[in-house]
Amino acid sequence: MTVQFLVLFTVRITHSFYADRCRDFRFLVPSDTARLLRNGRLLAKEQDGMLHVLCECDEEGEPRVRLPAGTLRIGLQLLNSSFGNFSQTTAGFPASKLLYTNAADPAVLAEEGSVVFVGQTFAHEPTDAARPVLLTLRDARGAVLATEMLDEGDPRPSVSFDLRGQPCGLLALEEEFPDTTGTVAYYLDGELRQGDVAGVVEVEVGDELYDAAPAFEIAFQAREEVLRYYLVAKNYTPTDFDLLAVTDAGFTEESRPEITFQKVAAEDLATDELDPALIAGNGERVVLFRSAAPLPRRERGFRRIQLSKNGDVLIANLPQPGADRAKAELIVHLSKP
């Protein structure tokens, strides 16, 4: 008897910040998903930052077991503490977790907003002070799990819910106030919560996956920010100081649009820019060169952003904001003897 494993689906994480693959996440398989994998004769393997879910097949390539229905839930554990510095993320991330599912289209893994992880018991504080408010907790299929009413004069700031015995997954807590309604997305999974994951992937397994293995992708985008160079010059005459310039000499080499920089005197800096008094000492002069447009953060930065004086190159490659920098701003010190 020949046994072979064929791909059921893959999940790849990409990020425009990196020239190569994104290494910022690890896939975590909770115990209930591990059990479902065993029952379906499936294997989950992570290699080079990509998750491969494989299906055991016979010599003719037919699955030995087809799961009649089931959802594989996989946690995304964030390994890079600087991820938020250079990434476009949803509000509240990483306290609010990302959710991706293929529920709408079996072949597409789509972002479904953010959720808050909870354990089997948790407390919810209504998002509005108006009373009365009716709270209705539903599972992913819309079934009502619990209801609570907070009437006028009720002193309780929050309501507790006990979900012991409930399966893991998405929860929707509906709030009905006198004039408004809203929904708060929770996610029940104590195991992934303890794993401190930044997100969760839900893949619904059906015949579509067995018939055509999808290559799922989670694509993150780099933040776009104005690039700022604060030049702090010591022992520069006013004439020499005025001749300083920052230019882009690498755009042709890198096949990208030219970056232009605006020269801003110290007295004209915006309120959200660095105070010259904080970065300059006695007798030092400060000038800012800021990019005319926001630029995407890049792991390798932009080559040949140059500092020159009257056409003579002083620094051929100015420093670039790395992943550890929360803002795309750098201070460059110049000194003459």
C-alpha positions as CSV (number, residue, x, y, z in Angstrom):
1,M,0.0,0.0,0.0
2,T,1.4,3.4,-1.1
3,V,0.8,6.3,1.2
4,Q,1.4,9.9,0.1
5,F,0.6,13.3,1.4
6,L,-0.7,16.0,-0.9
7,V,-1.3,19.6,-0.1
8,L,-4.7,20.5,1.2
9,F,-3.8,24.2,1.6
10,T,-1.0,26.5,2.5
11,V,-0.9,29.8,4.4
12,R,1.9,32.3,3.6
13,I,2.5,35.6,5.4
14,T,4.0,38.4,3.4
15,H,5.0,42.0,4.3
16,S,5.9,44.8,1.9
17,F,8.5,46.0,4.4
18,Y,10.7,43.0,3.6
19,A,12.5,42.3,0.4
20,D,12.4,38.6,1.2
21,R,10.0,36.5,3.3
22,C,8.4,37.7,6.5
23,R,9.8,36.0,9.6
24,D,7.7,37.8,12.2
25,F,5.1,35.1,12.9
26,R,4.9,31.5,14.1
27,F,1.8,29.3,13.6
28,L,0.3,27.7,16.7
29,V,-2.0,24.7,16.5
30,P,-4.4,24.5,19.5
31,S,-5.4,21.1,20.9
32,D,-8.9,20.9,19.3
33,T,-7.4,21.6,15.8
34,A,-4.7,19.0,16.4
35,R,-7.4,16.5,17.2
36,L,-9.3,17.4,14.0
37,L,-6.1,17.0,12.0
38,R,-5.6,13.5,13.4
39,N,-9.2,12.5,12.7
40,G,-8.9,13.8,9.1
41,R,-5.5,12.2,8.5
42,L,-4.0,15.7,8.0
43,L,-0.6,17.0,8.9
44,A,0.3,20.6,9.6
45,K,3.9,21.5,8.9
46,E,5.6,24.9,9.1
47,Q,8.5,25.5,6.8
48,D,10.3,28.8,5.9
49,G,7.5,30.8,7.5
50,M,4.8,29.0,5.5
51,L,2.2,26.6,6.9
52,H,1.5,23.5,4.9
53,V,-1.5,21.4,5.7
54,L,-1.2,18.0,4.0
55,C,-3.8,15.3,3.3
56,E,-3.0,11.6,3.5
57,C,-3.9,10.1,0.1
58,D,-3.9,6.7,-1.6
59,E,-1.7,5.7,-4.6
60,E,-4.3,7.4,-6.9
61,G,-4.2,10.7,-5.0
62,E,-7.6,10.3,-3.4
63,P,-7.9,11.4,0.3
64,R,-8.1,8.5,2.7
65,V,-10.5,10.6,4.8
66,R,-12.6,13.5,3.9
67,L,-13.7,15.7,6.8
68,P,-17.5,16.1,6.4
69,A,-17.2,19.6,7.9
70,G,-14.9,21.3,10.3
71,T,-12.9,24.4,11.0
72,L,-9.2,24.4,11.5
73,R,-8.2,27.2,13.8
74,I,-4.5,28.3,13.8
75,G,-3.0,31.0,16.0
76,L,-0.6,33.6,14.7
77,Q,2.1,34.3,17.3
78,L,4.0,37.6,16.8
79,L,7.7,37.1,17.2
80,N,8.9,40.7,16.4
81,S,8.1,43.2,19.2
82,S,8.9,46.1,16.7
83,F,6.3,44.9,14.2
84,G,4.0,47.9,14.9
85,N,6.7,50.4,14.2
86,F,6.7,49.7,10.5
87,S,3.3,48.0,9.8
88,Q,-0.1,49.2,8.9
89,T,-2.3,47.6,11.5
90,T,-5.9,47.9,12.8
91,A,-6.7,50.2,15.7
92,G,-5.9,48.5,19.0
93,F,-3.5,46.0,17.6
94,P,-2.0,43.8,19.1
95,A,-4.4,44.0,22.1
96,S,-7.2,43.4,19.6
97,K,-6.4,40.3,17.6
98,L,-6.7,39.9,13.8
99,L,-9.1,37.3,12.4
100,Y,-8.9,35.7,9.0
101,T,-11.4,33.2,7.5
102,N,-12.3,31.6,4.2
103,A,-16.0,31.5,5.2
104,A,-17.1,33.8,2.3
105,D,-15.0,32.2,-0.4
106,P,-13.3,28.8,0.3
107,A,-10.4,29.8,-1.9
108,V,-9.7,33.2,-0.3
109,L,-8.5,34.0,3.2
110,A,-10.0,37.3,4.1
111,E,-9.5,39.6,7.0
112,E,-12.7,39.8,9.1
113,G,-11.7,42.7,11.4
114,S,-10.4,42.4,14.9
115,V,-11.5,40.5,18.0
116,V,-10.7,40.4,21.7
117,F,-9.7,37.0,23.2
118,V,-11.6,35.8,26.2
119,G,-11.5,32.8,28.5
120,Q,-14.4,30.6,29.6
121,T,-15.6,33.3,31.9
122,F,-15.3,37.0,31.1
123,A,-16.8,40.4,32.0
124,H,-18.2,42.9,29.4
125,E,-18.5,46.6,30.1
126,P,-21.1,48.2,27.9
127,T,-19.6,50.7,25.4
128,D,-22.2,53.4,26.3
129,A,-23.4,54.7,29.6
130,A,-27.0,54.9,28.4
131,R,-29.5,52.6,30.1
132,P,-31.4,50.4,29.7
133,V,-29.2,48.1,27.6
134,L,-29.9,44.6,26.4
135,L,-26.9,42.4,25.9
136,T,-27.2,39.3,23.7
137,L,-24.2,37.0,23.3
138,R,-24.2,34.8,20.1
139,D,-21.9,32.2,18.8
140,A,-20.5,32.1,15.2
141,R,-23.7,30.6,13.8
142,G,-25.9,33.2,15.4
143,A,-27.3,31.0,18.2
144,V,-28.0,32.9,21.4
145,L,-25.8,31.8,24.3
146,A,-26.9,34.3,26.9
147,T,-28.8,37.5,27.5
148,E,-28.5,40.2,30.2
149,M,-30.4,43.4,30.8
150,L,-29.0,46.4,32.6
151,D,-31.9,48.7,33.6
152,E,-31.7,52.3,34.7
153,G,-30.2,52.5,38.2
154,D,-28.5,49.1,37.9
155,P,-25.2,49.8,39.7
156,R,-23.2,47.0,37.9
157,P,-20.5,48.5,35.6
158,S,-20.2,45.2,33.7
159,V,-21.9,41.8,33.1
160,S,-20.2,38.5,33.5
161,F,-20.7,35.5,31.1
162,D,-19.9,31.9,31.8
163,L,-19.0,29.9,28.7
164,R,-17.7,26.7,30.2
165,G,-18.6,23.8,27.9
166,Q,-18.9,26.0,24.8
167,P,-16.7,25.3,21.8
168,C,-14.0,27.7,20.9
169,G,-14.6,30.3,18.2
170,L,-16.0,33.7,17.3
171,L,-18.6,35.4,19.6
172,A,-20.7,38.4,18.9
173,L,-22.0,40.5,21.8
174,E,-24.9,42.7,20.7
175,E,-25.7,45.9,22.6
176,E,-29.2,47.5,22.3
177,F,-29.3,50.9,23.8
178,P,-32.4,53.2,23.7
179,D,-31.1,55.1,20.7
180,T,-28.2,53.0,19.3
181,T,-27.1,49.4,18.7
182,G,-23.7,47.9,18.3
183,T,-21.7,44.6,18.3
184,V,-18.5,43.7,20.0
185,A,-16.5,40.8,18.6
186,Y,-15.0,38.4,21.1
187,Y,-13.1,35.2,20.5
188,L,-13.3,32.2,22.9
189,D,-10.1,30.3,23.1
190,G,-8.2,30.1,26.4
191,E,-5.3,28.1,24.8
192,L,-4.6,30.7,22.1
193,R,-5.1,33.4,24.6
194,Q,-2.4,32.0,26.8
195,G,-0.2,31.7,23.8
196,D,-0.4,35.4,23.4
197,V,-1.2,35.2,19.7
198,A,-1.7,38.3,17.6
199,G,-4.3,36.8,15.4
200,V,-6.2,33.6,14.4
201,V,-6.8,31.9,11.1
202,E,-10.0,29.9,10.6
203,V,-10.1,27.6,7.6
204,E,-13.3,25.8,6.9
205,V,-12.5,22.5,5.3
206,G,-14.9,21.3,2.6
207,D,-14.8,19.5,-0.8
208,E,-13.5,22.7,-2.5
209,L,-10.2,22.3,-0.6
210,Y,-9.8,18.7,-1.5
211,D,-10.6,19.4,-5.1
212,A,-8.3,22.4,-5.6
213,A,-5.7,23.2,-2.9
214,P,-5.7,27.0,-2.3
215,A,-2.6,29.0,-1.5
216,F,-3.8,31.4,1.1
217,E,-1.9,34.6,1.8
218,I,-1.9,37.1,4.6
219,A,-0.4,40.3,3.3
220,F,0.7,43.1,5.6
221,Q,1.6,46.5,4.3
222,A,4.4,48.8,5.5
223,R,3.5,52.1,7.1
224,E,4.0,55.2,5.0
225,E,5.7,58.1,6.7
226,V,7.5,61.3,5.9
227,L,11.2,60.7,6.1
228,R,12.9,63.4,8.3
229,Y,16.6,64.2,8.7
230,Y,17.5,66.6,11.4
231,L,21.0,68.0,10.7
232,V,22.8,69.3,13.8
233,A,25.9,71.2,12.7
234,K,28.8,72.4,14.9
235,N,31.3,75.1,13.9
236,Y,29.6,75.7,10.6
237,T,29.4,79.3,9.3
238,P,26.0,80.6,8.2
239,T,27.3,80.4,4.5
240,D,28.5,76.8,4.8
241,F,25.3,75.8,6.7
242,D,23.1,77.2,4.0
243,L,24.9,75.1,1.4
244,L,23.9,71.8,3.0
245,A,21.4,69.6,1.0
246,V,19.9,66.2,1.0
247,T,19.3,64.6,-2.4
248,D,18.3,61.2,-3.8
249,A,21.1,59.8,-6.0
250,G,19.8,56.2,-6.0
251,F,16.4,56.3,-7.7
252,T,17.7,55.3,-11.1
253,E,19.8,52.4,-9.6
254,E,16.8,51.1,-7.7
255,S,14.2,51.8,-10.5
256,R,11.9,53.9,-8.3
257,P,10.6,57.5,-8.3
258,E,13.0,60.1,-7.1
259,I,12.6,61.3,-3.5
260,T,12.7,65.0,-3.1
261,F,13.4,66.7,0.2
262,Q,12.1,70.1,1.6
263,K,14.6,72.2,3.5
264,V,13.0,73.6,6.7
265,A,14.7,76.1,8.9
266,A,14.6,75.5,12.7
267,E,12.2,78.3,13.4
268,D,9.7,76.9,10.8
269,L,9.4,73.3,12.2
270,A,5.9,72.0,12.8
271,T,4.6,71.4,16.3
272,D,4.8,67.6,15.8
273,E,8.5,67.8,14.9
274,L,11.5,67.7,17.2
275,D,12.2,70.8,19.2
276,P,15.7,72.1,18.1
277,A,16.5,73.0,21.7
278,L,16.3,69.3,22.6
279,I,18.8,68.1,20.0
280,A,21.3,71.0,19.7
281,G,23.9,72.3,22.1
282,N,25.4,75.7,22.4
283,G,26.5,77.1,19.1
284,E,25.0,74.3,17.1
285,R,22.7,74.9,14.2
286,V,19.7,72.8,13.2
287,V,18.0,72.3,9.9
288,L,15.4,69.7,8.8
289,F,15.2,67.9,5.5
290,R,11.9,66.2,5.1
291,S,10.6,64.1,2.2
292,A,8.0,65.9,0.1
293,A,5.7,62.9,0.3
294,P,5.2,59.9,2.7
295,L,7.4,56.9,1.9
296,P,6.8,53.3,2.7
297,R,9.1,51.9,5.4
298,R,11.6,49.4,4.0
299,E,13.8,46.9,5.7
300,R,16.8,47.9,3.5
301,G,15.8,51.5,3.3
302,F,16.6,53.7,0.3
303,R,20.1,53.6,-1.2
304,R,22.2,56.7,-1.8
305,I,20.2,59.3,0.0
306,Q,23.1,61.7,0.2
307,L,24.1,64.7,2.3
308,S,26.2,67.2,0.3
309,K,27.6,70.7,0.6
310,N,27.6,72.8,-2.5
311,G,27.6,69.6,-4.6
312,D,30.4,67.8,-2.6
313,V,29.1,64.6,-1.1
314,L,29.7,64.5,2.7
315,I,27.7,61.3,3.4
316,A,27.0,59.0,0.5
317,N,24.4,56.9,2.3
318,L,22.5,58.6,5.1
319,P,21.1,56.3,7.8
320,Q,17.7,54.7,7.3
321,P,15.0,54.1,9.9
322,G,15.2,50.4,10.8
323,A,12.5,48.2,12.3
324,D,13.4,49.3,15.8
325,R,12.4,53.0,15.1
326,A,8.8,54.0,15.9
327,K,9.2,57.0,13.5
328,A,11.0,57.6,10.3
329,E,13.2,60.4,11.7
330,L,16.9,60.5,12.3
331,I,19.4,63.0,13.8
332,V,22.6,63.5,11.9
333,H,25.5,65.4,13.6
334,L,28.1,67.3,11.6
335,S,31.2,68.9,13.1
336,K,34.1,71.0,11.8
337,P,37.3,71.3,13.8
